[in-house]
Amino acid sequence: MPGPEQQLPDLAPDRDPAPGHAAARTEDCADVIVVGAGPAGSTAAYHLARTGLDVLLLEKAAFPREKVCGDGLTPRAVKQLTDLGIDVSESAGWLHNRGLRLVAGRRTMEFDWPELSAFPGYGLVRRRADFDELLARRAAAAGARLIERANVAGPLVDDRTGRITGVTARLGDDRRPVSYHAPVVVAADGNSTRLSLAMKRYRRTDRAMGVAYRTYFTTPRHEDRYLEAWLDLRDPTDPAHRLLPGYAWVFGMGDGTANVGLGVLDTAGIDLDWRDLLRRWCDALPPGYGYTPDGVTEPIRGSALPMGLNRQPHYADGLLLVGDAGGTVSPGTGEGIAYAMESGRYAAETIVQALARRTDRGRELALRAYPQALRSAYAGYFALGRLAADLLGRPKLLGAAGAVGLGRPALLKVAFRLVVNLTEPNSKDALDRLMHLIGRVAPGR
Ligand SMILES: Cc1cc2nc3c(=O)[nH]c(=O)nc-3n(C[C@H](O)[C@H](O)[C@H](O)COP(=O)(O)OP(=O)(O)OC[C@H]3O[C@@H](n4cnc5c(N)ncnc54)[C@H](O)[C@@H]3O)c2cc1C
């Protein structure tokens, strides 16, 4: 991966002003192009547009559009939403939750989200069709030029330098071909990220890859104030019913239904019919959940969870990867929205600094700081998450850890906060110090 220490382009040393700002503003030219208006892309576009940059936000679908998800948001995501100036009150249509309920065998434990200096003490639930449209419109209100039904087909590349200079796209029903130009492009096109692939950013096979499936069913528990995760997820096709490295969830949506799903956090060597597994798991829910196959309101759908920063480099040749495109899903929990939004914001901050530089060399130096920003923020936590996922797949180890932890509520609280990545940055608390120590010593790859 190129790092700041590597050779920078030998270009005009003092070209002034920066091309991003100087480019004649036409419909198809911008300072920055963001491809994909999911949580990562809309957050990036919002923070870029707020600084006055001309941002094109290209989205292949038309809002509102469905996105397969568990719809659960932790306090990390709440912070990002608040930073976008979005009203997250219940009167604005959000269901607030107090924390996480873990069900392990016959035991049930409730953990409240901690109230921290950086994060609020509550989480949220909201359907993605609604959620994603809200974020995209927020980016547009901040000044980003949102173009829906703009299906990006590929990059425009300068043959001489190998740098991306824009994208080609097909617009609307008639799929009219168009080209857009910008000196910096952000790939926020999700897990399949055709744009990254076209720029030869392949997936690292040494990183965990997860999978998740979900549906909805009508339930009297739709206003549950805890996100509920069941750790005892087993392989029904295995004679020994081996424990899988993942969990199943039931998140009340507050509208008469619950989102029910399962996520397996490391699928290496596991090949199962995930839809069938989810159906069987739902059939075994206790009667109080009111689950019946007739009460299922949507088809079972799922997709891959790209984890642990598994697509790299996150910056090269004018292209930054954010969210699922860059593999920012947590390998410990499968949480992706907060990290998609955070990475979108890191990318925006990097680009704003870069486009304010006076030379190409200065711009490149600034842009190359982005991968390091991601590593500093996540390497430690993701390494820990990988360990947690390993533990979930090893019944003996999990049993031993459970036996040690169950009699010690303080220890369980520590484990909970580590796994959900909610610690106090500058506190004297032993837990927070431990977390930051892990962050420093974890392999920063
Ligand atoms: C079953 C399931 C349950 C999950 N549950 C949760 C959960 O409860 N909480 C949580 O935090 N995370 C959850 N996740 C993960 C979360 O959904 C993702 O991490 C998150 O959506 C990533 O956001 P993103 O903006 O990077 O990508 P996406 O949300 O995938 O957005 C990408 C956008 O790019 C657009 N796009 C794609 N290709 C093109 C193109 N060629 N041209 C233009 N636009 C394009 C797409 O239409 C889309 O709008 C779950 C995932 C799954 C599969």
Ligand as a Chemical Component Dictionary entry (heavy atoms), coordinates in Angstrom:
data_LIG
# 
_chem_comp.id                   LIG 
_chem_comp.type                 NON-POLYMER 
_chem_comp.pdbx_formal_charge   0 
_chem_comp.three_letter_code    LIG 
# 
loop_
_chem_comp_atom.comp_id 
_chem_comp_atom.atom_id 
_chem_comp_atom.alt_atom_id 
_chem_comp_atom.type_symbol 
_chem_comp_atom.charge 
_chem_comp_atom.model_Cartn_x 
_chem_comp_atom.model_Cartn_y 
_chem_comp_atom.model_Cartn_z 
_chem_comp_atom.pdbx_ordinal 
LIG C1  C1  C 0 -28.905 -8.717 6.873  1  
LIG C2  C2  C 0 -28.046 -7.572 7.321  2  
LIG C3  C3  C 0 -28.305 -6.984 8.559  3  
LIG C4  C4  C 0 -27.523 -5.904 8.995  4  
LIG N1  N1  N 0 -27.864 -5.317 10.182 5  
LIG C5  C5  C 0 -27.200 -4.223 10.596 6  
LIG C6  C6  C 0 -27.621 -3.540 11.768 7  
LIG O1  O1  O 0 -28.632 -3.895 12.409 8  
LIG N2  N2  N 0 -26.897 -2.462 12.163 9  
LIG C7  C7  C 0 -25.799 -2.030 11.475 10 
LIG O2  O2  O 0 -25.159 -1.048 11.909 11 
LIG N3  N3  N 0 -25.393 -2.646 10.330 12 
LIG C8  C8  C 0 -26.076 -3.721 9.861  13 
LIG N4  N4  N 0 -25.710 -4.321 8.677  14 
LIG C9  C9  C 0 -24.585 -3.755 7.893  15 
LIG C10 C10 C 0 -25.025 -2.482 7.167  16 
LIG O3  O3  O 0 -26.198 -2.736 6.432  17 
LIG C11 C11 C 0 -23.914 -1.991 6.189  18 
LIG O4  O4  O 0 -22.675 -2.024 6.843  19 
LIG C12 C12 C 0 -24.201 -0.550 5.718  20 
LIG O5  O5  O 0 -25.374 -0.483 4.944  21 
LIG C13 C13 C 0 -23.026 -0.020 4.889  22 
LIG O6  O6  O 0 -23.329 1.258  4.383  23 
LIG P1  P1  P 0 -22.652 1.767  3.006  24 
LIG O7  O7  O 0 -23.147 3.157  2.817  25 
LIG O8  O8  O 0 -21.210 1.504  3.037  26 
LIG O9  O9  O 0 -23.239 0.796  1.886  27 
LIG P2  P2  P 0 -24.736 0.565  1.412  28 
LIG O10 O10 O 0 -25.691 0.796  2.522  29 
LIG O11 O11 O 0 -24.745 -0.767 0.754  30 
LIG O12 O12 O 0 -24.991 1.702  0.328  31 
LIG C14 C14 C 0 -24.379 1.634  -0.942 32 
LIG C15 C15 C 0 -25.158 2.525  -1.893 33 
LIG O13 O13 O 0 -24.488 2.577  -3.151 34 
LIG C16 C16 C 0 -25.442 2.444  -4.184 35 
LIG N5  N5  N 0 -24.743 1.896  -5.360 36 
LIG C17 C17 C 0 -24.228 0.653  -5.507 37 
LIG N6  N6  N 0 -23.672 0.529  -6.731 38 
LIG C18 C18 C 0 -23.832 1.712  -7.364 39 
LIG C19 C19 C 0 -23.493 2.202  -8.651 40 
LIG N7  N7  N 0 -22.881 1.406  -9.541 41 
LIG N8  N8  N 0 -23.819 3.466  -8.973 42 
LIG C20 C20 C 0 -24.447 4.273  -8.096 43 
LIG N9  N9  N 0 -24.821 3.861  -6.857 44 
LIG C21 C21 C 0 -24.502 2.605  -6.498 45 
LIG C22 C22 C 0 -26.500 1.501  -3.610 46 
LIG O14 O14 O 0 -27.736 1.602  -4.303 47 
LIG C23 C23 C 0 -26.581 2.006  -2.164 48 
LIG O15 O15 O 0 -27.494 3.057  -2.038 49 
LIG C24 C24 C 0 -26.452 -5.420 8.206  50 
LIG C25 C25 C 0 -26.182 -6.015 6.964  51 
LIG C26 C26 C 0 -26.969 -7.074 6.520  52 
LIG C27 C27 C 0 -26.680 -7.705 5.177  53 
# 
loop_
_chem_comp_bond.comp_id 
_chem_comp_bond.atom_id_1 
_chem_comp_bond.atom_id_2 
_chem_comp_bond.value_order 
_chem_comp_bond.pdbx_ordinal 
LIG C1  C2  SING 1  
LIG C2  C3  SING 2  
LIG C2  C26 DOUB 3  
LIG C3  C4  DOUB 4  
LIG C4  N1  SING 5  
LIG C4  C24 SING 6  
LIG N1  C5  DOUB 7  
LIG C5  C6  SING 8  
LIG C5  C8  SING 9  
LIG C6  O1  DOUB 10 
LIG C6  N2  SING 11 
LIG N2  C7  SING 12 
LIG C7  O2  DOUB 13 
LIG C7  N3  SING 14 
LIG N3  C8  DOUB 15 
LIG C8  N4  SING 16 
LIG N4  C9  SING 17 
LIG N4  C24 SING 18 
LIG C9  C10 SING 19 
LIG C10 O3  SING 20 
LIG C10 C11 SING 21 
LIG C11 O4  SING 22 
LIG C11 C12 SING 23 
LIG C12 O5  SING 24 
LIG C12 C13 SING 25 
LIG C13 O6  SING 26 
LIG O6  P1  SING 27 
LIG P1  O7  DOUB 28 
LIG P1  O8  SING 29 
LIG P1  O9  SING 30 
LIG O9  P2  SING 31 
LIG P2  O10 DOUB 32 
LIG P2  O11 SING 33 
LIG P2  O12 SING 34 
LIG O12 C14 SING 35 
LIG C14 C15 SING 36 
LIG C15 O13 SING 37 
LIG C15 C23 SING 38 
LIG O13 C16 SING 39 
LIG C16 N5  SING 40 
LIG C16 C22 SING 41 
LIG N5  C17 SING 42 
LIG N5  C21 SING 43 
LIG C17 N6  DOUB 44 
LIG N6  C18 SING 45 
LIG C18 C19 SING 46 
LIG C18 C21 DOUB 47 
LIG C19 N7  SING 48 
LIG C19 N8  DOUB 49 
LIG N8  C20 SING 50 
LIG C20 N9  DOUB 51 
LIG N9  C21 SING 52 
LIG C22 O14 SING 53 
LIG C22 C23 SING 54 
LIG C23 O15 SING 55 
LIG C24 C25 DOUB 56 
LIG C25 C26 SING 57 
LIG C26 C27 SING 58 
# 
